Amino acid sequence: GAVVSQHPSWVICKSGTSVKIECRSLDFQATTMFWYRQFPKQSLMLMATSNEGSKATYEQGVEKDKFLINHASLTLSTLTVTSAHPEDSSFYICSSTGVEAEAFFGQGTRLTVV
Amino acid sequence: GDSVTQMEGPVTLSEEAFLTINCTYTATGYPSLFWYVQYPGEGLQLLLKATKADDKGSNKGFEATYRKETTSFHLEKGSVQVSDSAVYFCALSDPGGSYIPTFGRGTSLIVHP
């Protein structure tokens, strides 16, 4: 199956700083990338949908100025958490979809803001 | 809108026990159905899928059958192993629609030796 590579797998940052998470599609072109946030023992919360070359579509309640998404090429999408605070600590996951609508996920990024 | 409901966990079993995790869905179109597995600290992986009614998806001893009449896609395994301990997510996606997946809340499976 298709491979989505997500980096970093974990990051610790100081409150007020920004963190960038990258997702690369290694063997296919990802026209669309989904970004999720997962709280402990909970399901995935869709944050936004990014399409290559256009602005991301954010879900209701997600601050677009805090969670900046860029999808400048067919193989790279990034999520930048700006001015991070402890409440932004979470597990962030990206995914793209195949021709049969199956999802291919990145490995996830554990963000801890101290 | 589309939705997926799966049984709440955790499901705790002894090794070699039979596993069933129930999943039902509502959808307006003709979705494909999926089970994903998430091992601790990792992203999700596709476990199996079924793209139309009566299809059976299978992988690693797990099976699920797309039942349109009962709008269900229950996950089963005849003999679980400790290594199957993970969180399992039922999901649907409509290839003819928005492609945005809809996930269930996930069911944690704990298998004891």
gemmi code that builds the backbone of each chain (N, CA, C; Angstrom):
import gemmi

chains = {
    "A": [
        ("GLY", (0.809, -1.215, 0.000), (0.000, 0.000, 0.000), (0.832, 1.249, 0.000)),
        ("ALA", (0.172, 2.368, -0.170), (0.862, 3.651, -0.201), (1.459, 3.980, 1.169)),
        ("VAL", (2.542, 4.735, 1.139), (3.248, 5.062, 2.370), (3.204, 6.559, 2.606)),
        ("VAL", (2.783, 6.930, 3.815), (2.826, 8.314, 4.250), (3.825, 8.397, 5.391)),
        ("SER", (4.819, 9.226, 5.218), (5.859, 9.360, 6.220), (5.661, 10.664, 6.983)),
        ("GLN", (5.549, 10.561, 8.286), (5.277, 11.721, 9.130), (6.433, 11.943, 10.082)),
        ("HIS", (6.855, 13.202, 10.180), (7.962, 13.553, 11.075), (7.714, 14.902, 11.729)),
        ("PRO", (8.175, 15.096, 12.955), (8.843, 14.095, 13.784), (7.828, 13.158, 14.432)),
        ("SER", (8.288, 12.081, 15.009), (7.383, 11.162, 15.702), (7.035, 11.686, 17.089)),
        ("TRP", (7.929, 12.465, 17.631), (7.595, 13.125, 18.897), (8.387, 14.414, 18.997)),
        ("VAL", (7.836, 15.379, 19.701), (8.518, 16.651, 19.881), (8.062, 17.283, 21.185)),
        ("ILE", (9.014, 17.868, 21.878), (8.744, 18.636, 23.091), (9.151, 20.064, 22.824)),
        ("CYS", (8.248, 20.991, 23.073), (8.587, 22.387, 22.825), (8.131, 23.249, 23.991)),
        ("LYS", (8.709, 24.440, 24.061), (8.348, 25.368, 25.122), (7.092, 26.134, 24.738)),
        ("SER", (6.329, 26.485, 25.719), (5.119, 27.257, 25.507), (5.450, 28.558, 24.783)),
        ("GLY", (4.660, 28.878, 23.753), (4.888, 30.099, 22.991), (5.662, 29.905, 21.709)),
        ("THR", (6.291, 28.770, 21.549), (7.057, 28.495, 20.331), (6.167, 27.792, 19.307)),
        ("SER", (6.690, 27.664, 18.089), (5.941, 27.009, 17.017), (6.597, 25.692, 16.641)),
        ("VAL", (5.793, 24.771, 16.201), (6.273, 23.444, 15.829), (5.697, 23.071, 14.468)),
        ("LYS", (6.547, 22.553, 13.606), (6.094, 22.131, 12.283), (6.133, 20.615, 12.182)),
        ("ILE", (5.050, 20.050, 11.696), (4.941, 18.605, 11.466), (4.807, 18.384, 9.965)),
        ("GLU", (5.608, 17.452, 9.448), (5.600, 17.189, 8.005), (5.018, 15.825, 7.682)),
        ("CYS", (4.288, 15.776, 6.606), (3.809, 14.490, 6.085), (4.136, 14.410, 4.610)),
        ("ARG", (4.834, 13.347, 4.247), (5.230, 13.144, 2.863), (4.629, 11.856, 2.332)),
        ("SER", (4.100, 11.924, 1.139), (3.663, 10.707, 0.463), (4.851, 10.200, -0.340)),
        ("LEU", (5.293, 8.971, -0.034), (6.553, 8.491, -0.579), (6.429, 7.839, -1.957)),
        ("ASP", (5.311, 7.219, -2.247), (5.211, 6.469, -3.494), (3.927, 6.775, -4.247)),
        ("PHE", (3.317, 7.898, -3.916), (2.121, 8.310, -4.642), (1.957, 9.813, -4.479)),
        ("GLN", (1.072, 10.370, -5.269), (0.823, 11.803, -5.182), (-0.440, 12.034, -4.362)),
        ("ALA", (-0.275, 12.746, -3.269), (-1.383, 12.976, -2.354), (-2.046, 14.308, -2.682)),
        ("THR", (-3.094, 14.236, -3.468), (-3.824, 15.458, -3.798), (-4.478, 16.049, -2.552)),
        ("THR", (-4.944, 15.160, -1.696), (-5.631, 15.580, -0.484), (-4.955, 14.955, 0.724)),
        ("MET", (-4.800, 15.730, 1.762), (-4.245, 15.223, 3.029), (-5.192, 15.654, 4.147)),
        ("PHE", (-5.502, 14.718, 5.012), (-6.331, 14.995, 6.184), (-5.431, 15.103, 7.409)),
        ("TRP", (-5.743, 16.049, 8.276), (-5.023, 16.201, 9.534), (-5.976, 15.944, 10.691)),
        ("TYR", (-5.537, 15.066, 11.591), (-6.355, 14.671, 12.736), (-5.617, 14.975, 14.036)),
        ("ARG", (-6.420, 15.116, 15.057), (-5.890, 15.212, 16.409), (-6.542, 14.104, 17.221)),
        ("GLN", (-5.762, 13.441, 18.035), (-6.278, 12.335, 18.828), (-5.935, 12.554, 20.282)),
        ("PHE", (-6.978, 12.637, 21.120), (-6.778, 12.753, 22.561), (-6.676, 11.345, 23.139)),
        ("PRO", (-6.079, 11.223, 24.326), (-5.903, 9.900, 24.921), (-7.209, 9.119, 25.012)),
        ("LYS", (-7.171, 7.889, 24.555), (-8.305, 6.978, 24.618), (-9.535, 7.521, 23.892)),
        ("GLN", (-9.309, 8.339, 22.902), (-10.436, 8.872, 22.137), (-10.199, 8.681, 20.653)),
        ("SER", (-11.260, 8.915, 19.924), (-11.179, 8.708, 18.488), (-10.450, 9.865, 17.818)),
        ("LEU", (-10.363, 9.777, 16.517), (-9.706, 10.815, 15.733), (-10.648, 11.994, 15.543)),
        ("MET", (-10.112, 13.189, 15.703), (-10.881, 14.392, 15.445), (-10.303, 15.048, 14.193)),
        ("LEU", (-11.094, 15.108, 13.149), (-10.625, 15.744, 11.923), (-10.465, 17.234, 12.174)),
        ("MET", (-9.248, 17.737, 11.902), (-8.987, 19.154, 12.086), (-9.207, 19.919, 10.788)),
        ("ALA", (-8.652, 19.361, 9.702), (-8.708, 20.092, 8.436), (-8.401, 19.159, 7.280)),
        ("THR", (-8.829, 19.588, 6.120), (-8.542, 18.889, 4.875), (-7.725, 19.830, 4.006)),
        ("SER", (-6.575, 19.360, 3.569), (-5.751, 20.205, 2.706), (-5.697, 19.623, 1.304)),
        ("ASN", (-5.801, 20.487, 0.341), (-5.694, 20.108, -1.062), (-4.498, 20.825, -1.674)),
        ("GLU", (-3.747, 20.110, -2.465), (-2.545, 20.652, -3.054), (-2.839, 21.922, -3.818)),
        ("GLY", (-2.120, 22.962, -3.478), (-2.216, 24.217, -4.208), (-3.364, 25.121, -3.815)),
        ("SER", (-4.121, 24.741, -2.816), (-5.224, 25.602, -2.387), (-5.273, 25.679, -0.863)),
        ("LYS", (-6.121, 26.554, -0.374), (-6.227, 26.736, 1.077), (-6.900, 25.527, 1.715)),
        ("ALA", (-6.480, 25.254, 2.934), (-7.066, 24.135, 3.665), (-8.489, 24.469, 4.108)),
        ("THR", (-9.282, 23.438, 4.255), (-10.637, 23.575, 4.792), (-10.625, 23.092, 6.227)),
        ("TYR", (-10.925, 23.982, 7.149), (-10.865, 23.663, 8.572), (-12.242, 23.244, 9.092)),
        ("GLU", (-12.235, 22.310, 10.021), (-13.462, 21.901, 10.669), (-13.875, 22.962, 11.684)),
        ("GLN", (-15.155, 22.945, 11.981), (-15.682, 23.926, 12.929), (-14.979, 23.804, 14.264)),
        ("GLY", (-14.592, 24.941, 14.790), (-13.940, 24.959, 16.099), (-12.426, 24.859, 16.051)),
        ("VAL", (-11.854, 24.645, 14.896), (-10.395, 24.568, 14.764), (-9.873, 25.933, 14.338)),
        ("GLU", (-8.923, 26.458, 15.120), (-8.398, 27.789, 14.830), (-7.407, 27.743, 13.675)),
        ("LYS", (-7.781, 28.328, 12.566), (-6.916, 28.272, 11.387), (-5.639, 29.068, 11.578)),
        ("ASP", (-5.669, 30.091, 12.439), (-4.459, 30.886, 12.657), (-3.495, 30.195, 13.610)),
        ("LYS", (-3.986, 29.252, 14.364), (-3.120, 28.513, 15.280), (-2.542, 27.275, 14.583)),
        ("PHE", (-3.363, 26.639, 13.800), (-2.942, 25.405, 13.115), (-2.835, 25.708, 11.616)),
        ("LEU", (-1.629, 26.099, 11.213), (-1.393, 26.491, 9.824), (-1.078, 25.259, 8.991)),
        ("ILE", (-1.828, 25.082, 7.934), (-1.615, 23.926, 7.063), (-1.201, 24.411, 5.690)),
        ("ASN", (-0.124, 23.779, 5.180), (0.379, 24.106, 3.861), (0.503, 22.828, 3.059)),
        ("HIS", (0.059, 22.893, 1.812), (0.113, 21.699, 0.949), (0.614, 22.167, -0.418)),
        ("ALA", (1.889, 22.545, -0.419), (2.452, 23.212, -1.587), (2.792, 22.271, -2.727)),
        ("SER", (2.919, 20.979, -2.426), (3.244, 20.036, -3.494), (2.429, 18.765, -3.313)),
        ("LEU", (2.449, 17.929, -4.320), (1.661, 16.697, -4.267), (2.250, 15.651, -3.340)),
        ("THR", (3.435, 15.921, -2.792), (4.060, 14.929, -1.907), (4.334, 15.449, -0.512)),
        ("LEU", (3.967, 16.690, -0.221), (4.290, 17.247, 1.085), (3.160, 18.128, 1.594)),
        ("SER", (2.728, 17.824, 2.805), (1.789, 18.679, 3.518), (2.354, 18.924, 4.907)),
        ("THR", (2.210, 20.143, 5.410), (2.744, 20.453, 6.732), (1.674, 21.081, 7.606)),
        ("LEU", (1.800, 20.793, 8.894), (0.959, 21.399, 9.926), (1.879, 22.132, 10.881)),
        ("THR", (1.666, 23.417, 11.057), (2.445, 24.202, 12.009), (1.547, 24.636, 13.142)),
        ("VAL", (1.921, 24.224, 14.342), (1.211, 24.670, 15.532), (1.909, 25.932, 16.005)),
        ("THR", (1.244, 27.050, 15.892), (1.873, 28.332, 16.223), (1.580, 28.714, 17.674)),
        ("SER", (2.549, 29.367, 18.291), (2.403, 29.815, 19.678), (1.764, 28.706, 20.517)),
        ("ALA", (2.446, 27.585, 20.552), (1.887, 26.405, 21.215), (1.730, 26.625, 22.715)),
        ("HIS", (0.692, 26.031, 23.264), (0.430, 26.062, 24.696), (0.190, 24.633, 25.179)),
        ("PRO", (0.286, 24.417, 26.481), (0.125, 23.049, 26.987), (-1.162, 22.353, 26.518)),
        ("GLU", (-2.224, 23.100, 26.314), (-3.475, 22.476, 25.873), (-3.412, 21.975, 24.432)),
        ("ASP", (-2.359, 22.359, 23.705), (-2.164, 21.856, 22.345), (-1.453, 20.503, 22.340)),
        ("SER", (-0.985, 20.090, 23.507), (-0.321, 18.787, 23.596), (-1.294, 17.697, 23.179)),
        ("SER", (-0.856, 16.864, 22.263), (-1.761, 15.851, 21.718), (-0.987, 14.972, 20.752)),
        ("PHE", (-1.705, 14.047, 20.160), (-1.162, 13.180, 19.114), (-1.780, 13.625, 17.796)),
        ("TYR", (-0.941, 14.046, 16.861), (-1.413, 14.544, 15.569), (-1.092, 13.527, 14.489)),
        ("ILE", (-2.063, 13.268, 13.636), (-1.900, 12.252, 12.597), (-2.371, 12.805, 11.262)),
        ("CYS", (-1.610, 12.512, 10.221), (-2.029, 12.886, 8.874), (-2.439, 11.635, 8.105)),
        ("SER", (-3.246, 11.805, 7.087), (-3.577, 10.665, 6.241), (-3.988, 11.136, 4.859)),
        ("SER", (-3.806, 10.246, 3.906), (-4.308, 10.487, 2.567), (-5.138, 9.278, 2.163)),
        ("THR", (-5.762, 9.320, 1.015), (-6.645, 8.227, 0.630), (-6.242, 7.639, -0.716)),
        ("GLY", (-6.546, 6.339, -0.855), (-6.277, 5.637, -2.097), (-7.492, 5.623, -3.003)),
        ("VAL", (-7.373, 4.914, -4.097), (-8.428, 4.931, -5.113), (-9.710, 4.252, -4.642)),
        ("GLU", (-9.608, 3.370, -3.646), (-10.807, 2.728, -3.098), (-11.223, 3.381, -1.784)),
        ("ALA", (-10.792, 4.608, -1.599), (-11.132, 5.414, -0.421), (-10.517, 4.903, 0.872)),
        ("GLU", (-9.565, 3.965, 0.777), (-8.874, 3.545, 1.987), (-7.902, 4.637, 2.435)),
        ("ALA", (-7.715, 4.751, 3.733), (-6.852, 5.796, 4.282), (-5.464, 5.245, 4.564)),
        ("PHE", (-4.468, 6.033, 4.232), (-3.076, 5.707, 4.557), (-2.597, 6.759, 5.543)),
        ("PHE", (-2.154, 6.284, 6.695), (-1.830, 7.194, 7.781), (-0.331, 7.363, 7.956)),
        ("GLY", (0.038, 8.554, 8.418), (1.384, 8.739, 8.915), (1.510, 8.077, 10.273)),
        ("GLN", (2.730, 8.057, 10.772), (3.006, 7.353, 12.026), (2.536, 8.127, 13.237)),
        ("GLY", (2.164, 9.376, 13.039), (1.713, 10.200, 14.142), (2.846, 10.990, 14.781)),
        ("THR", (2.494, 12.120, 15.380), (3.448, 12.972, 16.092), (2.903, 13.268, 17.476)),
        ("ARG", (3.663, 12.876, 18.477), (3.290, 13.179, 19.863), (3.884, 14.538, 20.217)),
        ("LEU", (3.029, 15.541, 20.379), (3.477, 16.884, 20.738), (3.245, 17.121, 22.227)),
        ("THR", (4.291, 17.520, 22.908), (4.203, 17.892, 24.317), (4.701, 19.322, 24.459)),
        ("VAL", (3.844, 20.177, 24.972), (4.213, 21.577, 25.168), (4.407, 21.811, 26.667)),
        ("VAL", (5.592, 22.298, 27.012), (5.909, 22.476, 28.439), (6.046, 23.954, 28.795)),
    ],
    "B": [
        ("GLY", (-25.978, 12.989, 8.280), (-24.699, 12.640, 7.700), (-24.319, 11.217, 8.038)),
        ("ASP", (-23.196, 10.802, 7.482), (-22.691, 9.453, 7.746), (-22.208, 9.316, 9.183)),
        ("SER", (-22.325, 8.116, 9.714), (-21.839, 7.868, 11.066), (-21.466, 6.398, 11.227)),
        ("VAL", (-20.602, 6.150, 12.202), (-20.164, 4.791, 12.525), (-20.271, 4.604, 14.029)),
        ("THR", (-20.872, 3.527, 14.443), (-21.010, 3.211, 15.865), (-20.358, 1.867, 16.137)),
        ("GLN", (-19.447, 1.830, 17.062), (-18.810, 0.576, 17.429), (-18.861, 0.403, 18.932)),
        ("MET", (-18.782, -0.861, 19.332), (-18.938, -1.180, 20.741), (-17.841, -0.524, 21.566)),
        ("GLU", (-18.225, -0.134, 22.780), (-17.254, 0.495, 23.650), (-16.356, -0.566, 24.264)),
        ("GLY", (-15.159, -0.184, 24.522), (-14.241, -1.108, 25.171), (-13.987, -0.684, 26.602)),
        ("PRO", (-12.937, -1.200, 27.197), (-12.052, -2.157, 26.544), (-12.652, -3.567, 26.499)),
        ("VAL", (-12.248, -4.298, 25.510), (-12.563, -5.711, 25.424), (-11.350, -6.467, 25.941)),
        ("THR", (-11.569, -7.257, 26.951), (-10.467, -8.005, 27.579), (-10.690, -9.491, 27.357)),
        ("LEU", (-9.717, -10.145, 26.753), (-9.831, -11.569, 26.434), (-8.561, -12.305, 26.830)),
        ("SER", (-8.709, -13.589, 26.986), (-7.548, -14.456, 27.175), (-7.052, -14.901, 25.804)),
        ("GLU", (-5.772, -15.208, 25.725), (-5.189, -15.677, 24.470), (-5.973, -16.876, 23.961)),
        ("GLU", (-6.166, -16.925, 22.650), (-6.871, -17.982, 21.924), (-8.389, -17.866, 22.036)),
        ("ALA", (-8.901, -16.841, 22.672), (-10.353, -16.656, 22.726), (-10.858, -16.105, 21.391)),
        ("PHE", (-12.178, -16.200, 21.210), (-12.829, -15.686, 20.007), (-13.164, -14.210, 20.217)),
        ("LEU", (-12.918, -13.436, 19.167), (-13.129, -12.000, 19.248), (-14.250, -11.554, 18.312)),
        ("THR", (-15.133, -10.725, 18.834), (-16.090, -9.990, 18.000), (-16.112, -8.548, 18.470)),
        ("ILE", (-15.940, -7.631, 17.541), (-16.128, -6.209, 17.814), (-17.211, -5.720, 16.862)),
        ("ASN", (-18.317, -5.280, 17.450), (-19.455, -4.881, 16.629), (-19.277, -3.480, 16.048)),
        ("CYS", (-19.774, -3.324, 14.818), (-19.734, -2.037, 14.145), (-20.973, -1.910, 13.279)),
        ("THR", (-21.690, -0.817, 13.435), (-22.813, -0.513, 12.553), (-22.624, 0.875, 11.980)),
        ("TYR", (-23.278, 1.132, 10.874), (-23.056, 2.407, 10.198), (-24.359, 2.958, 9.640)),
        ("THR", (-24.355, 4.236, 9.388), (-25.402, 4.875, 8.606), (-24.713, 5.681, 7.522)),
        ("ALA", (-25.257, 5.593, 6.313), (-24.651, 6.303, 5.192), (-25.718, 6.570, 4.147)),
        ("THR", (-25.559, 7.673, 3.456), (-26.532, 8.030, 2.429), (-26.163, 7.450, 1.076)),
        ("GLY", (-24.907, 7.168, 0.857), (-24.464, 6.671, -0.439), (-24.152, 5.188, -0.386)),
        ("TYR", (-23.116, 4.798, -1.105), (-22.678, 3.403, -1.152), (-21.222, 3.338, -0.691)),
        ("PRO", (-21.034, 3.351, 0.619), (-19.668, 3.491, 1.131), (-18.862, 2.211, 1.050)),
        ("SER", (-17.570, 2.384, 1.098), (-16.667, 1.287, 1.395), (-16.474, 1.264, 2.911)),
        ("LEU", (-16.240, 0.074, 3.442), (-16.107, -0.090, 4.888), (-14.714, -0.606, 5.227)),
        ("PHE", (-14.208, -0.155, 6.362), (-12.825, -0.461, 6.725), (-12.707, -0.760, 8.216)),
        ("TRP", (-11.716, -1.541, 8.538), (-11.230, -1.659, 9.905), (-9.760, -1.246, 9.889)),
        ("TYR", (-9.434, -0.354, 10.845), (-8.056, 0.072, 11.031), (-7.611, -0.352, 12.424)),
        ("VAL", (-6.320, -0.571, 12.571), (-5.764, -0.955, 13.869), (-4.678, 0.042, 14.257)),
        ("GLN", (-4.675, 0.402, 15.528), (-3.655, 1.325, 16.046), (-2.949, 0.668, 17.222)),
        ("TYR", (-1.683, 0.373, 17.037), (-0.862, -0.152, 18.122), (-0.362, 1.010, 18.968)),
        ("PRO", (-0.038, 0.764, 20.219), (0.349, 1.859, 21.125), (1.438, 2.752, 20.554)),
        ("GLY", (1.178, 4.054, 20.591), (2.169, 5.026, 20.154), (2.356, 5.145, 18.663)),
        ("GLU", (1.496, 4.499, 17.902), (1.658, 4.519, 16.441), (0.443, 5.120, 15.749)),
        ("GLY", (0.587, 5.360, 14.463), (-0.554, 5.772, 13.652), (-1.431, 4.569, 13.338)),
        ("LEU", (-2.470, 4.816, 12.572), (-3.394, 3.738, 12.226), (-2.917, 3.002, 10.981)),
        ("GLN", (-3.263, 1.711, 10.940), (-2.943, 0.917, 9.759), (-4.223, 0.277, 9.250)),
        ("LEU", (-4.341, 0.172, 7.950), (-5.486, -0.528, 7.383), (-5.390, -2.011, 7.716)),
        ("LEU", (-6.431, -2.560, 8.317), (-6.462, -3.983, 8.643), (-7.181, -4.768, 7.542)),
        ("LEU", (-8.374, -4.315, 7.177), (-9.105, -4.967, 6.099), (-10.179, -4.020, 5.582)),
        ("LYS", (-10.713, -4.367, 4.432), (-11.712, -3.505, 3.825), (-12.711, -4.329, 3.013)),
        ("ALA", (-13.865, -3.744, 2.743), (-14.869, -4.336, 1.868), (-15.532, -3.192, 1.113)),
        ("THR", (-15.654, -3.346, -0.177), (-16.111, -2.220, -0.987), (-17.570, -2.323, -1.410)),
        ("LYS", (-18.188, -3.482, -1.241), (-19.605, -3.581, -1.613), (-20.287, -4.640, -0.758)),
        ("ALA", (-21.596, -4.626, -0.809), (-22.403, -5.535, 0.018), (-22.008, -6.990, -0.208)),
        ("ASP", (-21.951, -7.730, 0.901), (-21.630, -9.159, 0.957), (-20.143, -9.457, 0.746)),
        ("ASP", (-19.349, -8.448, 0.495), (-17.904, -8.654, 0.429), (-17.392, -9.018, 1.810)),
        ("LYS", (-16.395, -9.898, 1.856), (-15.731, -10.207, 3.113), (-14.299, -9.730, 3.015)),
        ("GLY", (-13.905, -8.882, 3.941), (-12.506, -8.486, 4.037), (-11.805, -9.379, 5.045)),
        ("SER", (-10.554, -9.698, 4.781), (-9.821, -10.552, 5.713), (-8.341, -10.220, 5.662)),
        ("ASN", (-7.695, -10.379, 6.829), (-6.260, -10.113, 6.923), (-5.790, -10.561, 8.299)),
        ("LYS", (-4.679, -11.233, 8.363), (-4.050, -11.645, 9.626), (-5.007, -12.423, 10.520)),
        ("GLY", (-5.922, -13.174, 9.961), (-6.859, -13.968, 10.738), (-8.124, -13.222, 11.123)),
        ("PHE", (-8.162, -11.913, 10.855), (-9.351, -11.116, 11.117), (-10.262, -11.144, 9.891)),
        ("GLU", (-11.571, -11.093, 10.149), (-12.543, -11.068, 9.058), (-13.667, -10.097, 9.395)),
        ("ALA", (-14.279, -9.539, 8.349), (-15.485, -8.739, 8.532), (-16.268, -8.796, 7.238)),
        ("THR", (-17.589, -8.927, 7.353), (-18.447, -9.028, 6.175), (-19.352, -7.812, 6.086)),
        ("TYR", (-19.423, -7.218, 4.929), (-20.234, -6.033, 4.646), (-21.687, -6.488, 4.547)),
        ("ARG", (-22.483, -6.182, 5.577), (-23.885, -6.577, 5.606), (-24.757, -5.350, 5.410)),
        ("LYS", (-25.278, -5.211, 4.202), (-26.066, -4.018, 3.908), (-27.427, -4.089, 4.603)),
        ("GLU", (-27.972, -5.306, 4.725), (-29.315, -5.427, 5.297), (-29.346, -5.047, 6.768)),
        ("THR", (-28.227, -5.264, 7.455), (-28.157, -4.892, 8.873), (-27.226, -3.705, 9.098)),
        ("THR", (-26.744, -3.121, 8.021), (-25.770, -2.005, 8.061), (-24.694, -2.264, 9.095)),
        ("SER", (-24.054, -3.420, 8.957), (-23.041, -3.810, 9.939), (-21.766, -4.276, 9.256)),
        ("PHE", (-20.688, -4.247, 10.039), (-19.380, -4.678, 9.543), (-18.584, -5.145, 10.757)),
        ("HIS", (-19.055, -6.212, 11.383), (-18.462, -6.692, 12.633), (-17.113, -7.355, 12.389)),
        ("LEU", (-16.171, -7.070, 13.254), (-14.827, -7.646, 13.145), (-14.749, -8.907, 13.991)),
        ("GLU", (-14.185, -9.981, 13.418), (-14.068, -11.248, 14.139), (-12.688, -11.848, 13.938)),
        ("LYS", (-12.272, -12.582, 14.971), (-11.065, -13.389, 14.854), (-11.263, -14.626, 15.704)),
        ("GLY", (-10.898, -15.749, 15.171), (-11.177, -17.000, 15.856), (-10.315, -17.255, 17.071)),
        ("SER", (-9.080, -16.748, 17.064), (-8.165, -17.049, 18.163), (-7.192, -15.875, 18.293)),
        ("VAL", (-7.433, -15.049, 19.298), (-6.610, -13.852, 19.422), (-5.278, -14.164, 20.103)),
        ("GLN", (-4.312, -13.315, 19.826), (-2.987, -13.419, 20.435), (-2.692, -12.153, 21.232)),
        ("VAL", (-1.730, -12.247, 22.121), (-1.341, -11.078, 22.913), (-0.959, -9.921, 21.999)),
        ("SER", (-0.328, -10.245, 20.875), (0.123, -9.223, 19.931), (-1.027, -8.507, 19.216)),
        ("ASP", (-2.241, -9.009, 19.382), (-3.407, -8.337, 18.788), (-3.902, -7.191, 19.660)),
        ("SER", (-3.341, -7.050, 20.832), (-3.746, -5.962, 21.727), (-3.485, -4.620, 21.046)),
        ("ALA", (-4.539, -3.846, 20.876), (-4.459, -2.593, 20.124), (-5.831, -1.930, 20.191)),
        ("VAL", (-5.958, -0.788, 19.539), (-7.255, -0.139, 19.388), (-7.719, -0.344, 17.953)),
        ("TYR", (-8.960, -0.751, 17.790), (-9.515, -1.045, 16.469), (-10.591, -0.022, 16.122)),
        ("PHE", (-10.471, 0.540, 14.923), (-11.405, 1.563, 14.463), (-12.166, 1.061, 13.247)),
        ("CYS", (-13.477, 1.153, 13.326), (-14.324, 0.890, 12.172), (-14.523, 2.212, 11.432)),
        ("ALA", (-14.582, 2.174, 10.130), (-14.683, 3.420, 9.380), (-15.391, 3.194, 8.060)),
        ("LEU", (-15.920, 4.261, 7.522), (-16.503, 4.200, 6.190), (-16.034, 5.400, 5.380)),
        ("SER", (-16.053, 5.222, 4.077), (-15.705, 6.304, 3.182), (-16.420, 6.050, 1.870)),
        ("ASP", (-16.874, 7.098, 1.251), (-17.643, 6.962, 0.033), (-16.781, 7.352, -1.156)),
        ("PRO", (-16.330, 6.378, -1.949), (-15.477, 6.700, -3.099), (-16.152, 7.629, -4.101)),
        ("GLY", (-17.482, 7.625, -4.090), (-18.188, 8.483, -5.031), (-18.558, 9.833, -4.450)),
        ("GLY", (-18.136, 10.040, -3.203), (-18.489, 11.284, -2.536), (-17.276, 12.102, -2.177)),
        ("SER", (-17.236, 12.570, -0.930), (-16.191, 13.495, -0.520), (-14.864, 12.819, -0.192)),
        ("TYR", (-14.859, 11.496, -0.038), (-13.668, 10.741, 0.345), (-13.257, 10.984, 1.788)),
        ("ILE", (-13.918, 11.869, 2.497), (-13.538, 12.115, 3.882), (-13.991, 10.922, 4.715)),
        ("PRO", (-13.064, 10.219, 5.374), (-13.456, 9.037, 6.158), (-14.247, 9.440, 7.395)),
        ("THR", (-15.167, 8.561, 7.782), (-15.893, 8.701, 9.040), (-15.481, 7.544, 9.933)),
        ("PHE", (-14.995, 7.848, 11.120), (-14.467, 6.833, 12.032), (-15.398, 6.606, 13.207)),
        ("GLY", (-15.402, 5.373, 13.669), (-15.990, 5.081, 14.963), (-15.056, 5.549, 16.068)),
        ("ARG", (-15.481, 5.397, 17.310), (-14.700, 5.913, 18.435), (-13.518, 5.029, 18.791)),
        ("GLY", (-13.475, 3.849, 18.223), (-12.371, 2.950, 18.537), (-12.719, 2.025, 19.682)),
        ("THR", (-12.242, 0.804, 19.615), (-12.442, -0.193, 20.661), (-11.086, -0.751, 21.046)),
        ("SER", (-10.759, -0.599, 22.314), (-9.493, -1.117, 22.807), (-9.618, -2.608, 23.087)),
        ("LEU", (-8.688, -3.376, 22.597), (-8.630, -4.823, 22.839), (-7.399, -5.127, 23.674)),
        ("ILE", (-7.618, -5.827, 24.771), (-6.510, -6.252, 25.631), (-6.553, -7.767, 25.694)),
        ("VAL", (-5.467, -8.399, 25.286), (-5.388, -9.855, 25.307), (-4.360, -10.272, 26.345)),
        ("HIS", (-4.801, -11.080, 27.286), (-3.912, -11.581, 28.340), (-3.368, -12.957, 27.987)),
        ("PRO", (-2.134, -13.232, 28.392), (-1.561, -14.567, 28.126), (-2.346, -15.655, 28.870)),
    ],
}
model = gemmi.Model(1)
for chain_id, residues in chains.items():
    chain = gemmi.Chain(chain_id)
    for i, (resn, *xyz) in enumerate(residues, 1):
        res = gemmi.Residue()
        res.name, res.seqid = resn, gemmi.SeqId(i, " ")
        for name, pos in zip(("N", "CA", "C"), xyz):
            atom = gemmi.Atom()
            atom.name, atom.element = name, gemmi.Element(name[0])
            atom.pos, atom.b_iso = gemmi.Position(*pos), 0.0
            res.add_atom(atom)
        chain.add_residue(res)
    model.add_chain(chain)
structure = gemmi.Structure()
structure.add_model(model)
structure.setup_entities()
